[in-house]
Amino acid sequence: MAESVPAQPATADAEPSSDHDEEPAPAGSGGWTTLRGLMRPRATRSQILTALLCALLGFAVVAQLRQTRDDGLASLRQSELVGILDQTTRQGDDLQREIAELERTRAELESGTDSRQAALDAATRSAEMQGILTGRLPAVGPGITVNLTDPAVAVGYEHMVNMLEELRNAGAEAIQLNDRRLTASSYFAPGDGGLVVDGALVRPPYQWAVIGSPQTMATALDMHGGALAMIRNTGAKAVVTLEDRVEVTATREPAAPRFATPQPAQTS
């Protein structure tokens, strides 16, 4: 019988295949690399072009706004610019004087020295001021008169509204149109052969008597494209006269409020 040769066992000295020497790559590492690449921001040509157009549009808008603002002042005459500056300065001075007067009144009331008389004087001044502003009291002071002749009756209520607003913006303190006292509640409406002012028909010629800073109000009315320019475009004539003394004699009794009531004083 032929002898079978036993199989030789593998020894520890046998070297493993070189294919198993390398560390296996983590599962999915290639997928993460691809995902990071996809999520990385990339500027395409269309995105760059869109950003450039937005930047140009923003620059154009800013330039247009600056040009519009500059043109608004550049179109005014030197006298008009001086008038605007003078009006702003006067309004600032008036506010400073009012602040000083209120602080003085407060100091008198808080001092305790003759506080009763100080309170009475303050109440009297407040009543007089409110009487002028509401039209209950006549007034006198420097200002202007404006004579409007309108043979064709072409001046409309909108022209008068513009003129009234410009006078108020210029610091007018008391205003009278013909025999009507104009206050914060005054209104204009079309009328037969004239205008309706606070419910009463007023026919031309129109005469304004206004108390305030003469130069400031005259400059405001004569500004390029202002109220008087629009009135003159209708064919009417307007003459502004600066006066050292203007009398506003017309008065009106303000109507009692229907809905508003005084706010009760807060008690601590």
C-alpha positions as CSV (number, residue, x, y, z in Angstrom):
1,M,0.0,0.0,0.0
2,A,1.2,3.4,-0.8
3,E,1.7,5.6,2.2
4,S,-0.2,8.8,2.3
5,V,1.7,11.9,3.0
6,P,0.1,14.0,5.7
7,A,-0.6,17.7,4.9
8,Q,1.8,20.1,6.4
9,P,0.1,22.5,8.8
10,A,0.5,26.2,8.3
11,T,3.1,27.7,10.5
12,A,3.1,31.0,12.2
13,D,6.1,32.0,10.2
14,A,4.0,32.1,7.0
15,E,3.8,35.6,5.8
16,P,0.3,37.0,5.0
17,S,-0.6,38.2,1.6
18,S,0.4,41.7,0.8
19,D,-3.2,42.4,-0.2
20,H,-4.2,42.4,3.5
21,D,-1.5,44.8,4.7
22,E,-3.4,48.1,3.8
23,E,-5.9,49.6,6.2
24,P,-9.5,49.4,4.8
25,A,-11.0,52.8,3.8
26,P,-13.9,54.0,5.9
27,A,-17.2,53.2,4.5
28,G,-18.8,56.1,2.7
29,S,-15.8,58.3,2.7
30,G,-16.1,58.9,-1.0
31,G,-19.8,60.0,-0.6
32,W,-18.9,62.6,2.1
33,T,-16.2,64.1,-0.1
34,T,-18.6,64.4,-3.0
35,L,-21.3,65.9,-0.8
36,R,-18.9,68.5,0.6
37,G,-17.9,69.4,-2.9
38,L,-21.5,69.9,-3.9
39,M,-22.3,72.1,-0.9
40,R,-19.3,74.3,-1.5
41,P,-20.6,77.8,-2.7
42,R,-19.7,78.5,-6.3
43,A,-20.3,81.7,-8.1
44,T,-21.7,81.1,-11.5
45,R,-21.6,83.6,-14.3
46,S,-25.3,84.4,-14.0
47,Q,-24.9,85.1,-10.2
48,I,-21.9,87.4,-10.8
49,L,-23.9,89.3,-13.5
50,T,-26.9,89.6,-11.2
51,A,-24.8,91.0,-8.4
52,L,-23.1,93.5,-10.7
53,L,-26.5,94.7,-12.0
54,C,-27.9,95.1,-8.5
55,A,-24.8,97.1,-7.5
56,L,-25.2,99.4,-10.6
57,L,-28.9,99.8,-9.8
58,G,-28.2,100.8,-6.2
59,F,-25.6,103.3,-7.3
60,A,-28.0,104.8,-9.9
61,V,-30.8,105.2,-7.3
62,V,-28.5,106.9,-4.7
63,A,-27.1,109.2,-7.4
64,Q,-30.7,110.2,-8.6
65,L,-31.8,110.9,-5.0
66,R,-28.8,113.2,-4.4
67,Q,-29.3,114.9,-7.7
68,T,-33.0,115.5,-7.0
69,R,-32.2,117.0,-3.6
70,D,-29.5,119.2,-5.0
71,D,-31.7,120.3,-8.0
72,G,-34.4,121.3,-5.5
73,L,-32.1,123.8,-3.8
74,A,-30.2,124.7,-7.0
75,S,-33.4,125.9,-8.7
76,L,-34.1,128.5,-6.0
77,R,-32.9,132.1,-6.2
78,Q,-30.5,133.5,-3.8
79,S,-33.2,135.6,-2.1
80,E,-35.3,132.5,-1.7
81,L,-32.4,130.6,-0.1
82,V,-31.8,133.5,2.2
83,G,-35.5,133.5,3.1
84,I,-35.5,129.8,3.9
85,L,-32.4,130.2,6.1
86,D,-33.9,133.3,7.8
87,Q,-37.2,131.5,8.4
88,T,-35.4,128.5,10.0
89,T,-33.3,130.8,12.1
90,R,-36.3,132.8,13.3
91,Q,-38.3,129.6,14.2
92,G,-35.3,128.3,16.2
93,D,-35.1,131.7,18.0
94,D,-38.8,131.6,18.7
95,L,-38.6,128.1,20.2
96,Q,-35.6,129.1,22.3
97,R,-37.5,132.1,23.7
98,E,-40.5,130.0,24.4
99,I,-38.4,127.5,26.3
100,A,-36.8,130.2,28.3
101,E,-40.2,131.7,29.1
102,L,-41.6,128.3,30.2
103,E,-38.5,127.6,32.4
104,R,-38.8,131.0,34.0
105,T,-42.5,130.4,34.7
106,R,-41.7,127.0,36.2
107,A,-39.0,128.5,38.4
108,E,-41.4,131.1,39.7
109,L,-44.0,128.5,40.5
110,E,-41.6,126.3,42.3
111,S,-39.8,129.0,44.2
112,G,-42.8,129.6,46.5
113,T,-42.2,133.4,46.5
114,D,-45.4,135.0,45.5
115,S,-46.4,131.8,43.8
116,R,-50.0,132.8,43.7
117,Q,-49.3,135.9,41.6
118,A,-46.9,134.0,39.4
119,A,-49.6,131.4,38.8
120,L,-52.1,134.1,38.0
121,D,-49.7,135.8,35.5
122,A,-49.0,132.5,33.8
123,A,-52.7,131.7,33.5
124,T,-53.3,135.2,32.0
125,R,-50.6,134.8,29.5
126,S,-51.8,131.4,28.5
127,A,-55.4,132.7,28.1
128,E,-54.2,135.6,25.9
129,M,-52.1,133.3,23.7
130,Q,-55.0,130.8,23.3
131,G,-57.4,133.7,22.6
132,I,-55.2,134.9,19.7
133,L,-54.6,131.4,18.3
134,T,-58.3,130.4,18.4
135,G,-59.5,133.7,17.1
136,R,-61.4,134.8,20.1
137,L,-59.3,138.0,20.6
138,P,-58.2,140.7,18.2
139,A,-54.5,141.1,17.6
140,V,-52.0,143.7,16.5
141,G,-48.3,143.5,15.5
142,P,-45.9,143.5,12.5
143,G,-46.8,141.6,9.4
144,I,-47.9,141.8,5.8
145,T,-51.0,142.7,3.8
146,V,-51.8,140.9,0.5
147,N,-54.2,142.5,-1.9
148,L,-55.6,140.1,-4.5
149,T,-57.6,141.4,-7.5
150,D,-59.4,138.6,-9.4
151,P,-61.6,140.2,-12.1
152,A,-62.2,136.8,-13.8
153,V,-63.0,135.1,-10.5
154,A,-60.3,132.5,-11.5
155,V,-58.7,132.1,-8.1
156,G,-60.0,128.8,-6.7
157,Y,-60.2,127.5,-3.2
158,E,-57.1,125.3,-3.7
159,H,-55.1,128.5,-4.3
160,M,-56.3,129.9,-1.0
161,V,-55.6,126.7,0.9
162,N,-52.0,126.8,-0.4
163,M,-51.5,130.4,0.6
164,L,-52.9,129.8,4.1
165,E,-50.6,126.8,4.6
166,E,-47.5,128.7,3.4
167,L,-48.4,131.6,5.8
168,R,-48.7,129.1,8.7
169,N,-45.5,127.4,7.8
170,A,-43.8,130.9,7.7
171,G,-44.9,131.5,11.3
172,A,-48.1,133.5,10.9
173,E,-49.7,134.0,14.3
174,A,-53.0,135.8,13.4
175,I,-54.7,135.8,9.9
176,Q,-57.7,137.6,8.6
177,L,-59.2,137.4,5.1
178,N,-61.6,140.3,4.3
179,D,-63.9,140.2,7.4
180,R,-63.2,136.5,8.3
181,R,-60.8,135.4,11.0
182,L,-58.9,132.3,9.9
183,T,-57.9,129.7,12.5
184,A,-56.8,126.1,12.6
185,S,-60.4,124.9,11.8
186,S,-60.9,127.2,8.8
187,Y,-61.8,125.8,5.4
188,F,-62.3,127.0,1.8
189,A,-64.9,125.7,-0.7
190,P,-66.2,126.9,-4.1
191,G,-68.8,129.6,-4.1
192,D,-71.0,131.6,-6.5
193,G,-68.9,134.5,-7.6
194,G,-66.2,133.9,-5.0
195,L,-65.2,131.5,-2.3
196,V,-66.9,130.0,0.8
197,V,-64.8,130.6,3.9
198,D,-66.0,128.9,7.0
199,G,-69.5,128.7,5.7
200,A,-69.7,132.4,4.5
201,L,-69.4,133.6,0.9
202,V,-66.4,135.9,0.3
203,R,-66.1,137.7,-3.0
204,P,-63.0,139.3,-4.6
205,P,-61.0,141.5,-4.2
206,Y,-59.4,139.6,-1.4
207,Q,-57.4,141.3,1.3
208,W,-55.2,139.3,3.7
209,A,-54.0,140.8,7.0
210,V,-51.4,138.6,8.6
211,I,-49.3,139.1,11.8
212,G,-45.9,137.5,11.9
213,S,-42.4,138.1,10.6
214,P,-42.9,140.4,7.6
215,Q,-39.8,139.4,5.6
216,T,-40.1,135.7,6.3
217,M,-43.8,135.5,5.2
218,A,-43.2,137.7,2.1
219,T,-40.3,135.6,1.0
220,A,-42.2,132.4,1.6
221,L,-45.2,133.6,-0.6
222,D,-42.9,134.8,-3.4
223,M,-40.9,131.6,-3.7
224,H,-40.5,130.1,-7.2
225,G,-43.6,127.9,-7.8
226,G,-45.2,129.1,-4.6
227,A,-48.8,130.2,-3.7
228,L,-48.6,133.6,-5.3
229,A,-47.0,132.3,-8.4
230,M,-49.9,129.9,-8.9
231,I,-52.4,132.7,-8.2
232,R,-50.8,135.0,-10.8
233,N,-50.9,132.2,-13.3
234,T,-54.7,132.4,-13.2
235,G,-54.6,136.1,-14.3
236,A,-55.1,137.5,-10.9
237,K,-52.9,140.2,-9.4
238,A,-51.2,140.0,-6.0
239,V,-49.5,142.8,-4.2
240,V,-47.6,142.1,-0.9
241,T,-46.8,144.9,1.4
242,L,-44.6,144.7,4.5
243,E,-46.1,146.5,7.5
244,D,-44.8,147.6,10.9
245,R,-48.3,147.4,12.3
246,V,-51.1,145.1,11.1
247,E,-54.4,145.0,12.9
248,V,-56.4,141.7,12.9
249,T,-59.8,142.9,14.2
250,A,-62.1,140.0,13.1
251,T,-62.9,137.5,15.8
252,R,-64.7,134.2,16.1
253,E,-66.0,132.0,18.9
254,P,-64.7,128.5,18.6
255,A,-67.3,125.8,18.7
256,A,-67.4,123.6,21.7
257,P,-65.9,120.1,21.1
258,R,-68.5,117.4,20.6
259,F,-66.3,114.4,21.3
260,A,-63.1,115.5,23.0
261,T,-63.0,116.0,26.8
262,P,-60.1,117.1,29.0
263,Q,-57.8,114.3,30.2
264,P,-58.0,114.0,34.0
265,A,-54.8,114.9,35.8
266,Q,-52.7,112.0,36.7
267,T,-52.4,111.5,40.5
268,S,-49.4,109.7,41.9
